[in-house]
Amino acid sequence: MERPSWAPEDIDLERPSVARVYDFYLGGSHNFAVDRELGRRVIETFPLLPKTLQENRAFLRRAVRFCVEAGIRQFLDIGSGIPTVGNVHEVAQQVDPTIKVVYVDIDPVAVAHSRAILKGNEYATAIRADFRQPEVILSHPELQRLIDLRQPVALLLVALLHFFPDTEEVQRTIARFRDALASGSYLVISHASADTQPTPLKVAELYARSGTPMAMRTKAEIARFFEGFELVEPGLVLGLDWRLEPEEAVDDNPERHSGYCGVGKKP
Ligand SMILES: C[S@@+](CC[C@H](N)C(=O)[O-])C[C@H]1O[C@@H](n2cnc3c(N)ncnc32)[C@H](O)[C@@H]1O
């Protein structure tokens, strides 16, 4: 297959990537046939998926606005994905153009594309790193350049944690970030759940067969990730139930299958 100019040299064009499949669900153009094939098979078993992902993005935008209104001026967005409509820096810097945003993703396409759209933005950057290596992220020169860890930070782990089946590892990793963050920092999580999806096993199986295991955790399991944070109102709820803004149109579809979403504050 021919490599498009936006695709870094070291990526495997024959294996689907979580970031590019997600880009396909959201109607983006940074994906390959192998990604679209997995994406189409998942949508066949769960036709409402693209809609729930739009809800996830809408939750992300509301959570960012909430944090900005609460006074947060630094964002660390891990598993940030391939840029799409309403990216964190766009939402936050609309309010204050000097808000700092550090994007982190393990996927080379996501990082390359993020860097491309951030050219000329002196307050936002993108680094390639693994969520499971908090020390590498926290000591990264780009993060150190933009983020002052003595001041509160909003840590965004949005639609990321369900890609790590080892719950204890996730718990330990979040605790390491939490301990490094100043009092008054926020943790923002959205997470797919078997409680809310009609075909969780099939979706997880399709991902597992393509080399990416998924963990559809229960609400109680997801709530544990907020250990050491105080959940702000309305707590851990479906995306559509988290501080929906009056102008946001919600159709009448009674089926709500987005994952659980929540925001916690470090006391
Ligand atoms: C479903 S996307 C979510 C994108 C964005 N946060 C959102 O909610 O719209 C998950 C992202 O996590 C990234 N990811 C997966 N494993 C990762 C890891 N170990 N470290 C950092 N990012 C990772 C993927 O590359 C992908 O871009």
The ligand as an SDF file (V2000), in Angstrom:
LIG
                    3D

 27 29  0  0  0  0  0  0  0  0999 V2000
  -10.2990    6.2770   21.4320 C   0  0  0  0  0  0  0  0  0  0  0  0
   -8.9460    7.3810   21.2500 S   0  0  0  0  0  0  0  0  0  0  0  0
   -9.4520    8.7320   22.2630 C   0  0  0  0  0  0  0  0  0  0  0  0
   -9.0560   10.0830   21.7310 C   0  0  0  0  0  0  0  0  0  0  0  0
   -9.5240   11.2700   22.5680 C   0  0  0  0  0  0  0  0  0  0  0  0
   -9.0290   11.2150   23.9360 N   0  0  0  0  0  0  0  0  0  0  0  0
  -11.0350   11.3450   22.5880 C   0  0  0  0  0  0  0  0  0  0  0  0
  -11.6510   10.9200   23.5680 O   0  0  0  0  0  0  0  0  0  0  0  0
  -11.6170   11.7900   21.6060 O   0  0  0  0  0  0  0  0  0  0  0  0
   -7.7140    6.5840   22.2740 C   0  0  0  0  0  0  0  0  0  0  0  0
   -6.3140    7.1130   22.0560 C   0  0  0  0  0  0  0  0  0  0  0  0
   -5.4380    6.5420   23.0340 O   0  0  0  0  0  0  0  0  0  0  0  0
   -4.1950    6.3080   22.4310 C   0  0  0  0  0  0  0  0  0  0  0  0
   -3.4370    5.3140   23.2180 N   0  0  0  0  0  0  0  0  0  0  0  0
   -3.6290    3.9750   23.2800 C   0  0  0  0  0  0  0  0  0  0  0  0
   -2.7320    3.4160   24.1100 N   0  0  0  0  0  0  0  0  0  0  0  0
   -1.9510    4.4180   24.5840 C   0  0  0  0  0  0  0  0  0  0  0  0
   -0.8510    4.4740   25.4940 C   0  0  0  0  0  0  0  0  0  0  0  0
   -0.3680    3.3750   26.0530 N   0  0  0  0  0  0  0  0  0  0  0  0
   -0.3220    5.6870   25.7770 N   0  0  0  0  0  0  0  0  0  0  0  0
   -0.7910    6.8220   25.1990 C   0  0  0  0  0  0  0  0  0  0  0  0
   -1.8340    6.8170   24.3260 N   0  0  0  0  0  0  0  0  0  0  0  0
   -2.4020    5.6360   24.0270 C   0  0  0  0  0  0  0  0  0  0  0  0
   -4.5460    5.8240   21.0420 C   0  0  0  0  0  0  0  0  0  0  0  0
   -3.4500    5.9440   20.1490 O   0  0  0  0  0  0  0  0  0  0  0  0
   -5.7100    6.7490   20.7010 C   0  0  0  0  0  0  0  0  0  0  0  0
   -5.2760    7.8990   20.0560 O   0  0  0  0  0  0  0  0  0  0  0  0
  1  2  1  0
  2  3  1  0
  2 10  1  0
  3  4  1  0
  4  5  1  0
  5  6  1  0
  5  7  1  0
  7  8  2  0
  7  9  1  0
 10 11  1  0
 11 12  1  0
 11 26  1  0
 12 13  1  0
 13 14  1  0
 13 24  1  0
 14 15  1  0
 14 23  1  0
 15 16  2  0
 16 17  1  0
 17 18  1  0
 17 23  2  0
 18 19  1  0
 18 20  2  0
 20 21  1  0
 21 22  2  0
 22 23  1  0
 24 25  1  0
 24 26  1  0
 26 27  1  0
M  CHG  2   2   1   9  -1
M  END
$$$$
